Amino acid sequence: MNKGRRYDGERKLNMKKVFAVVIAFAVIIMFIMGLNKLMNPEESTKEKVVALRYFPVYTDTKWGVIDSRGQMIIEPTYDEAIIVPDNAQGIFLCTYDVNYENNTYKVKVLNEKNEELFTEYELVEALENYDKDHTLWYEEGILKVRKDGKYGIIDFKGNKLVDCIYDSIEVIPGTSNSLVTVKDGKQGLIDNTGAVIIQNEYQDIQAISEKYENGYIVQANGKYGVINLNKSVVLETKYDRIKKVYGNSQYYVVEEDGQLKIVDKDRKEYFGGEYDDITAINGDFAIVKSGNKYGVISISGNKKVINTEYDDIKYATGDNYIVGKNKKYGIVNTNGEQLVDLKYSSITYRNNTNFYEAVNADYTSDLMDSDLQVRLTGIISEINAEDGYMRVRVGNEYQYYNFRFEQKNSQDVLKNNTIFLSKKDGKYGFVDKNGIVVVDYIYDDAREQNAYGYASIKKDGLWGCVNSKGEVIITPSYKLENNILVEFIGKWHLGEDLNLNYFTDK
């Protein structure tokens, strides 16, 4: 017998009816699935993809290392804070056997597998640096090593960049990629690749600005000169002083025979002895001081363009300068035009986002575009230049804007988040990307989800956190009133000292 064969005389299927029935069943199934998602929103909330990072952790008076998933990498067994010079790299510097009387110590370098590295050296150290706001950073991708009492540089893989031939190697504070070497009592300069920029011939070397590309002030025989990054001598070492004022690789502020003046790269001199101080150069213009008052001069035009009548002046952008008088600030240009009245407590031009922030007496800020039109008034709580948004408190509500001052939803700007902070009836909760509530509105305060997938929640004066699905990981139990920034990775919260960038459970 032929199985499945249709015999003559049997009624044929009505394919249109069969197809309609199948479609009806599919619609019903899709409806049930959609209803299930509405009833169970947590199932549609995905976990956040988190980049692997490493952080020092402090607990029970000991230091260790965790990763951005909250997993313990180095057990907390060290008495001294562990240095993580680059939190994207599994390189950890663990200090031990510290003798505070004679200032000696040992350093063990471990990787993320708890394997010891670079044991051929007597000492391995990260090169720490600070900017003008005293924010700590470490020179990128390199470590200082000592062997036979001399210092060199290696990279994180142990590749030798600079032989151990120097008496010392130190950073220039506030300037990256600039390492001062000492050999036979003379200073020289290398960059982070180990390339020699300045030979060991000088008494002292300083960066002319925070940007290493702008060159260096060198001292020899008690006199000062300038050497560029390309190793060429711009100004010979003949001046009594050279100020750390950079003028677009064209102008320098020097002192010679008691006179302060501007000298260009061709050694032409301007305004010798005419002003008590020259504090900044921007293009062809310089901020000068006479007595206790500041103004602006045109260098090539050899004339004053903003009168020396202000208590404070700082450059903004284009031809615009922020000026202060009697503790009130406004904006004038190099044509002497008053563009913004002197009525603000302070004004800052945010160069990376191209707008002005002018603070009012009530601590709100008028945010002005490049045409000096007030586009928004509020208090900035966050600026994210990389992702192109800012978070501003307007009245009692926090709102998101791009840098064209267009209001955005948090879902629009926080593209990598899985849950989003929401407020209702004075309480905070979280919704998913579709606006469906995943954390009820029961918290007194909260923070947006951080880069590691956790969002801080506050109730009855105590802080805890939820994960990327909105599940409570730590019931509010931490009193973090002294913390500038409240942030969690699992059970660990960010410590009070932001420079150390460490987490703790205390």
C-alpha positions as CSV (number, residue, x, y, z in Angstrom):
1,M,0.0,0.0,0.0
2,N,1.3,3.4,-0.9
3,K,1.3,5.5,2.3
4,G,0.2,9.1,1.9
5,R,-1.3,8.6,-1.5
6,R,-4.6,10.4,-2.3
7,Y,-7.1,8.0,-3.9
8,D,-9.5,9.0,-6.6
9,G,-12.9,9.8,-5.2
10,E,-11.5,11.5,-2.0
11,R,-12.5,15.1,-1.4
12,K,-9.6,17.5,-2.1
13,L,-8.5,20.0,0.6
14,N,-9.5,23.6,0.3
15,M,-6.1,25.2,0.4
16,K,-7.4,28.7,0.9
17,K,-9.2,27.6,4.1
18,V,-6.1,25.8,5.4
19,F,-4.0,28.8,4.8
20,A,-6.5,31.1,6.6
21,V,-6.5,28.8,9.6
22,V,-2.7,28.7,9.8
23,I,-2.6,32.5,9.6
24,A,-5.2,32.8,12.4
25,F,-3.2,30.5,14.7
26,A,-0.1,32.5,14.0
27,V,-1.8,35.8,14.9
28,I,-3.1,34.2,18.1
29,I,0.4,33.0,19.1
30,M,1.9,36.4,18.3
31,F,-0.8,38.1,20.4
32,I,-0.1,35.7,23.4
33,M,3.7,36.3,23.1
34,G,3.2,40.1,23.0
35,L,0.9,39.9,26.0
36,N,3.4,37.8,27.8
37,K,6.1,40.4,27.2
38,L,3.8,43.2,28.5
39,M,3.0,41.1,31.6
40,N,6.7,40.1,32.1
41,P,8.8,43.1,30.9
42,E,11.9,41.8,32.5
43,E,12.1,39.0,30.0
44,S,12.6,41.6,27.2
45,T,15.3,43.5,29.0
46,K,18.7,42.4,27.8
47,E,21.8,42.3,29.8
48,K,24.2,45.2,29.1
49,V,27.4,44.3,27.2
50,V,30.2,45.5,29.4
51,A,33.8,46.2,28.4
52,L,36.3,44.4,30.6
53,R,38.0,46.8,33.0
54,Y,39.9,46.4,36.2
55,F,39.8,48.4,39.5
56,P,41.5,48.4,42.9
57,V,39.2,47.1,45.7
58,Y,39.5,47.8,49.4
59,T,37.9,45.6,52.1
60,D,38.8,44.7,55.7
61,T,41.8,47.0,55.5
62,K,43.3,45.1,52.5
63,W,43.6,45.8,48.8
64,G,42.9,43.6,45.8
65,V,41.5,43.9,42.3
66,I,38.1,43.3,40.8
67,D,36.9,43.5,37.2
68,S,34.0,45.3,35.7
69,R,31.8,42.2,36.1
70,G,32.4,42.3,39.9
71,Q,34.6,39.3,39.9
72,M,37.7,39.1,42.2
73,I,40.9,39.1,40.2
74,I,43.5,39.7,42.9
75,E,42.5,38.7,46.4
76,P,42.6,41.5,49.0
77,T,45.8,40.7,50.8
78,Y,47.9,43.8,50.3
79,D,48.4,46.6,52.9
80,E,49.0,49.3,50.3
81,A,46.7,50.5,47.5
82,I,47.2,48.5,44.3
83,I,48.0,50.6,41.2
84,V,46.2,49.8,38.0
85,P,47.9,52.1,35.5
86,D,45.4,51.3,32.7
87,N,42.1,49.8,33.7
88,A,41.7,48.2,30.2
89,Q,44.9,46.3,30.7
90,G,45.5,43.4,33.2
91,I,48.6,44.9,34.8
92,F,48.6,45.5,38.5
93,L,51.4,47.0,40.7
94,C,51.3,45.6,44.2
95,T,53.5,47.3,46.9
96,Y,54.7,45.3,49.9
97,D,57.5,45.2,52.5
98,V,57.2,49.0,53.1
99,N,59.6,50.5,55.5
100,Y,58.4,54.1,56.3
101,E,61.6,54.9,58.3
102,N,64.0,54.6,55.5
103,N,61.4,54.9,52.7
104,T,62.0,51.6,51.1
105,Y,59.5,49.2,49.5
106,K,59.1,46.4,47.0
107,V,56.7,46.1,44.1
108,K,55.3,43.0,42.6
109,V,53.7,43.2,39.1
110,L,50.8,40.8,38.5
111,N,48.6,40.1,35.5
112,E,44.9,39.1,35.4
113,K,45.9,35.5,35.9
114,N,47.8,36.3,39.1
115,E,51.1,35.6,37.4
116,E,54.1,37.7,38.4
117,L,55.8,39.7,35.6
118,F,59.1,41.5,35.0
119,T,61.0,39.8,37.8
120,E,64.3,40.6,36.2
121,Y,64.1,44.2,37.5
122,E,64.8,45.5,41.0
123,L,61.8,47.8,40.9
124,V,58.9,48.5,38.6
125,E,56.8,51.6,38.9
126,A,54.0,53.4,37.1
127,L,54.7,57.0,36.0
128,E,52.0,59.0,37.7
129,N,51.1,62.5,36.6
130,Y,48.7,65.3,37.7
131,D,46.9,68.0,35.7
132,K,46.2,71.5,36.9
133,D,43.1,70.3,38.7
134,H,45.2,67.7,40.6
135,T,43.6,64.9,38.7
136,L,45.8,61.8,38.7
137,W,46.7,59.9,35.6
138,Y,49.4,57.4,34.5
139,E,51.6,57.7,31.5
140,E,50.0,55.5,28.8
141,G,51.3,52.0,28.1
142,I,54.7,52.3,29.9
143,L,56.4,51.5,33.2
144,K,59.6,52.7,34.8
145,V,62.1,50.0,35.7
146,R,65.3,49.9,37.7
147,K,68.2,47.6,37.2
148,D,71.7,47.8,38.8
149,G,70.6,51.2,40.3
150,K,69.8,52.7,36.9
151,Y,66.4,53.5,35.3
152,G,64.8,52.6,31.9
153,I,61.3,52.2,30.4
154,I,59.4,49.1,29.3
155,D,55.9,48.7,27.8
156,F,53.2,46.6,29.3
157,K,54.3,43.5,27.4
158,G,57.8,43.9,28.8
159,N,59.4,45.2,25.6
160,K,62.4,47.4,26.4
161,L,61.9,50.9,25.2
162,V,64.8,52.6,27.0
163,D,67.8,50.8,28.5
164,C,68.5,51.2,32.2
165,I,71.1,53.9,31.8
166,Y,69.6,56.9,33.5
167,D,70.1,58.1,37.1
168,S,66.4,59.1,37.2
169,I,63.4,59.3,34.9
170,E,60.5,61.6,35.9
171,V,57.4,63.1,34.3
172,I,56.8,66.8,33.7
173,P,53.8,67.6,35.9
174,G,50.7,68.4,33.8
175,T,52.2,67.4,30.5
176,S,52.0,63.9,29.0
177,N,54.5,62.1,26.8
178,S,57.4,64.1,28.3
179,L,59.9,62.3,30.5
180,V,62.9,64.1,32.0
181,T,66.0,62.0,32.2
182,V,69.1,62.7,34.3
183,K,72.5,61.4,33.3
184,D,75.8,62.6,34.9
185,G,73.9,65.5,36.5
186,K,72.5,66.8,33.3
187,Q,68.8,66.7,32.2
188,G,67.5,65.5,28.9
189,L,64.1,64.5,27.5
190,I,62.5,61.4,26.0
191,D,59.0,60.6,24.9
192,N,56.9,57.6,25.8
193,T,58.3,55.6,22.9
194,G,61.8,56.1,24.2
195,A,62.8,58.5,21.5
196,V,65.4,61.1,22.6
197,I,64.0,64.7,22.1
198,I,66.6,66.6,24.0
199,Q,70.1,65.4,24.9
200,N,71.3,65.4,28.5
201,E,72.9,68.8,28.3
202,Y,70.7,71.1,30.4
203,Q,70.2,72.2,34.0
204,D,66.5,72.2,33.8
205,I,63.7,71.3,31.3
206,Q,60.0,72.4,31.5
207,A,57.1,72.1,29.1
208,I,56.0,75.4,27.8
209,S,52.3,74.3,28.1
210,E,50.2,71.3,28.9
211,K,50.6,70.1,25.3
212,Y,53.9,68.5,24.7
213,E,53.6,69.4,21.0
214,N,54.2,73.1,21.9
215,G,57.9,72.5,22.9
216,Y,60.1,73.0,26.0
217,I,61.9,75.6,27.9
218,V,65.5,74.6,28.6
219,Q,68.0,76.1,31.0
220,A,71.8,76.1,30.6
221,N,74.4,78.2,32.5
222,G,71.5,80.1,34.2
223,K,70.0,81.2,30.9
224,Y,66.8,80.0,29.1
225,G,65.9,79.1,25.6
226,V,63.2,77.0,23.7
227,I,63.5,73.7,21.9
228,N,60.7,72.3,19.7
229,L,59.3,68.8,19.7
230,N,61.2,68.3,16.4
231,K,64.4,68.9,18.3
232,S,65.2,72.3,16.7
233,V,66.3,75.3,18.8
234,V,63.7,78.0,18.5
235,L,65.3,80.5,21.0
236,E,68.9,80.2,22.1
237,T,69.6,80.0,25.8
238,K,70.3,83.7,26.4
239,Y,67.2,84.9,28.3
240,D,66.9,85.6,32.0
241,R,63.4,84.0,32.0
242,I,60.9,82.5,29.6
243,K,57.3,82.4,30.7
244,K,55.1,79.3,30.1
245,V,53.0,81.3,27.6
246,Y,52.5,79.6,24.3
247,G,51.7,81.6,21.2
248,N,50.9,79.2,18.3
249,S,54.6,78.4,17.7
250,Q,55.1,82.0,16.7
251,Y,55.4,84.1,19.8
252,Y,57.2,83.7,23.2
253,V,57.2,85.8,26.3
254,V,60.8,86.4,27.6
255,E,62.6,88.6,30.1
256,E,65.9,90.1,29.3
257,D,67.8,92.8,31.2
258,G,64.8,93.3,33.4
259,Q,62.4,93.9,30.5
260,L,59.4,91.7,29.7
261,K,58.7,91.4,26.0
262,I,57.3,89.2,23.2
263,V,59.8,87.5,20.8
264,D,58.8,85.7,17.7
265,K,60.5,82.7,16.2
266,D,62.6,85.0,14.0
267,R,63.8,86.8,17.1
268,K,61.8,90.0,16.3
269,E,60.8,91.8,19.6
270,Y,57.6,93.5,20.6
271,F,56.4,95.7,23.5
272,G,59.7,95.7,25.3
273,G,59.1,96.8,28.9
274,E,55.7,98.4,28.2
275,Y,53.6,96.1,30.4
276,D,54.0,94.6,33.9
277,D,52.9,91.2,32.7
278,I,51.9,89.2,29.6
279,T,49.7,86.3,30.6
280,A,48.5,84.7,27.4
281,I,48.8,84.7,23.7
282,N,46.0,83.7,21.3
283,G,46.8,84.0,17.6
284,D,48.0,87.6,17.0
285,F,46.6,88.9,20.3
286,A,48.1,88.9,23.8
287,I,46.5,89.5,27.3
288,V,48.6,92.1,29.1
289,K,48.7,93.7,32.6
290,S,49.3,97.3,33.6
291,G,49.3,97.8,37.3
292,N,46.3,95.7,38.5
293,K,44.3,95.9,35.3
294,Y,44.2,93.7,32.2
295,G,43.7,94.4,28.5
296,V,44.4,92.9,25.1
297,I,47.0,94.0,22.5
298,S,47.5,93.2,18.8
299,I,51.1,92.0,18.5
300,S,51.7,92.5,14.8
301,G,49.5,95.6,14.8
302,N,51.4,97.0,17.8
303,K,48.3,98.4,19.4
304,K,45.8,98.0,22.2
305,V,42.5,96.5,21.1
306,I,40.8,96.0,24.6
307,N,41.6,98.7,27.1
308,T,43.5,97.7,30.3
309,E,40.6,98.3,32.6
310,Y,39.5,94.9,33.6
311,D,40.2,92.9,36.8
312,D,40.3,89.7,34.8
313,I,40.5,88.6,31.1
314,K,40.6,85.1,29.6
315,Y,40.4,84.1,25.9
316,A,37.2,82.4,24.7
317,T,37.1,81.8,21.0
318,G,37.4,83.7,17.7
319,D,37.8,87.4,18.6
320,N,35.9,87.0,21.9
321,Y,37.3,87.5,25.4
322,I,35.6,86.9,28.7
323,V,36.2,90.0,30.9
324,G,35.6,90.6,34.6
325,K,35.2,93.8,36.6
326,N,34.0,94.1,40.2
327,K,33.3,90.3,40.3
328,K,30.9,90.5,37.3
329,Y,31.7,89.0,33.9
330,G,30.7,89.6,30.3
331,I,32.2,89.3,26.8
332,V,33.9,91.8,24.6
333,N,35.6,91.3,21.2
334,T,38.9,92.7,19.8
335,N,36.9,95.5,18.2
336,G,36.2,96.8,21.7
337,E,32.5,95.9,21.3
338,Q,30.6,94.8,24.5
339,L,28.8,91.6,23.3
340,V,27.5,90.4,26.7
341,D,27.0,92.7,29.6
342,L,29.0,92.3,32.8
343,K,26.3,90.7,34.8
344,Y,27.3,87.0,35.4
345,S,29.2,85.5,38.4
346,S,31.4,83.7,35.9
347,I,31.5,82.7,32.3
348,T,33.2,79.6,30.7
349,Y,33.6,78.8,27.1
350,R,33.4,75.1,26.5
351,N,35.7,74.6,23.6
352,N,34.9,70.9,23.0
353,T,31.2,71.6,22.7
354,N,31.2,75.1,21.3
355,F,28.9,76.9,23.8
356,Y,29.2,79.4,26.7
357,E,28.2,78.6,30.3
358,A,27.4,81.8,32.1
359,V,26.5,81.4,35.8
360,N,23.8,83.6,37.3
361,A,23.6,84.8,40.9
362,D,21.1,82.0,41.7
363,Y,23.7,79.4,40.5
364,T,21.7,78.5,37.4
365,S,23.6,78.9,34.1
366,D,22.6,80.6,30.9
367,L,23.8,78.4,28.1
368,M,24.7,80.4,25.0
369,D,25.5,79.3,21.5
370,S,28.4,80.6,19.4
371,D,26.3,83.6,18.5
372,L,25.9,84.4,22.2
373,Q,22.2,83.7,22.2
374,V,20.8,82.2,25.4
375,R,19.4,78.8,24.4
376,L,18.8,77.2,27.8
377,T,18.9,78.0,31.5
378,G,19.6,75.4,34.1
379,I,22.3,73.6,36.0
380,I,24.6,71.3,34.1
381,S,25.2,68.0,35.8
382,E,27.0,66.1,33.1
383,I,28.6,66.8,29.7
384,N,29.5,63.9,27.5
385,A,31.4,65.3,24.5
386,E,32.2,61.8,23.2
387,D,28.5,60.8,22.9
388,G,27.3,64.3,22.1
389,Y,24.9,65.1,25.0
390,M,24.6,67.0,28.3
391,R,22.3,66.4,31.3
392,V,20.8,69.6,32.7
393,R,18.6,70.3,35.7
394,V,15.9,72.6,34.5
395,G,13.7,73.6,37.4
396,N,13.3,70.4,39.5
397,E,13.7,68.0,36.5
398,Y,16.8,66.6,34.8
399,Q,16.7,66.7,31.0
400,Y,19.0,65.7,28.1
401,Y,20.1,67.9,25.3
402,N,22.5,67.6,22.4
403,F,24.9,70.5,21.8
404,R,22.5,72.1,19.4
405,F,20.2,72.5,22.5
406,E,17.6,70.1,21.2
407,Q,16.0,68.1,24.0
408,K,16.4,64.4,23.8
409,N,15.0,61.3,25.6
410,S,17.5,59.3,27.7
411,Q,16.9,56.4,25.3
412,D,18.1,58.7,22.5
413,V,21.4,59.6,24.0
414,L,22.3,56.6,26.3
415,K,22.4,54.2,23.4
416,N,24.2,51.4,25.3
417,N,21.9,51.3,28.3
418,T,19.3,48.6,28.8
419,I,17.3,50.5,31.5
420,F,16.6,54.2,31.9
421,L,16.0,56.4,34.9
422,S,12.4,57.7,35.1
423,K,10.5,59.9,37.7
424,K,6.8,59.8,38.6
425,D,5.0,61.5,41.5
426,G,8.3,62.5,43.1
427,K,9.7,58.9,43.1
428,Y,12.3,57.2,40.8
429,G,12.1,54.0,38.9
430,F,13.4,52.6,35.6
431,V,11.9,51.8,32.2
432,D,13.2,49.8,29.3
433,K,13.9,51.2,25.9
434,N,10.2,50.9,25.0
435,G,9.2,52.9,28.1
436,I,7.9,49.8,29.9
437,V,8.4,50.0,33.7
438,V,11.0,47.5,34.9
439,V,11.7,49.0,38.3
440,D,8.7,50.5,40.2
441,Y,8.7,54.1,41.3
442,I,9.6,53.5,44.9
443,Y,13.0,55.2,45.3
444,D,13.8,58.7,46.7
445,D,16.8,59.1,44.4
446,A,18.6,57.2,41.7
447,R,21.3,57.4,39.0
448,E,21.4,56.3,35.4
449,Q,22.9,53.0,34.6
450,N,26.7,53.2,34.5
451,A,29.1,51.8,32.0
452,Y,29.2,48.5,33.9
453,G,25.5,47.8,33.8
454,Y,24.5,48.9,37.3
455,A,22.3,51.7,38.4
456,S,22.4,53.3,41.9
457,I,19.1,53.5,43.9
458,K,18.4,55.4,47.2
459,K,15.8,54.9,49.8
460,D,15.4,56.2,53.3
461,G,18.9,57.8,53.1
462,L,20.7,54.7,52.0
463,W,22.1,53.6,48.7
464,G,22.0,50.3,46.8
465,C,21.9,49.2,43.2
466,V,20.0,47.2,40.5
467,N,21.6,45.4,37.6
468,S,21.1,45.8,33.8
469,K,17.7,43.9,34.0
470,G,16.5,46.1,36.9
471,E,17.0,43.3,39.5
472,V,18.0,44.5,42.9
473,I,21.6,43.4,43.6
474,I,22.2,45.5,46.8
475,T,19.2,46.5,48.8
476,P,19.8,50.2,49.9
477,S,22.2,49.8,52.8
478,Y,25.1,52.2,52.3
479,K,25.2,55.7,53.7
480,L,27.3,57.5,51.1
481,E,26.9,61.1,52.1
482,N,30.6,61.9,51.6
483,N,30.8,60.4,48.2
484,I,31.0,62.9,45.3
485,L,30.0,60.1,42.8
486,V,27.7,57.2,43.7
487,E,28.4,54.2,41.5
488,F,28.3,50.4,41.9
489,I,29.8,47.3,40.4
490,G,27.8,44.5,42.0
491,K,28.2,44.7,45.8
492,W,31.1,47.2,45.5
493,H,30.6,50.9,45.5
494,L,33.1,53.6,44.3
495,G,35.3,55.0,47.1
496,E,35.5,58.6,48.3
497,D,38.9,59.4,46.7
498,L,38.1,59.6,43.0
499,N,41.8,59.8,42.2
500,L,42.4,56.3,43.4
501,N,39.4,55.1,41.4
502,Y,38.8,52.2,43.8
503,F,35.8,50.3,44.9
504,T,34.8,49.1,48.4
505,D,32.1,47.3,50.3
506,K,32.5,49.5,53.4
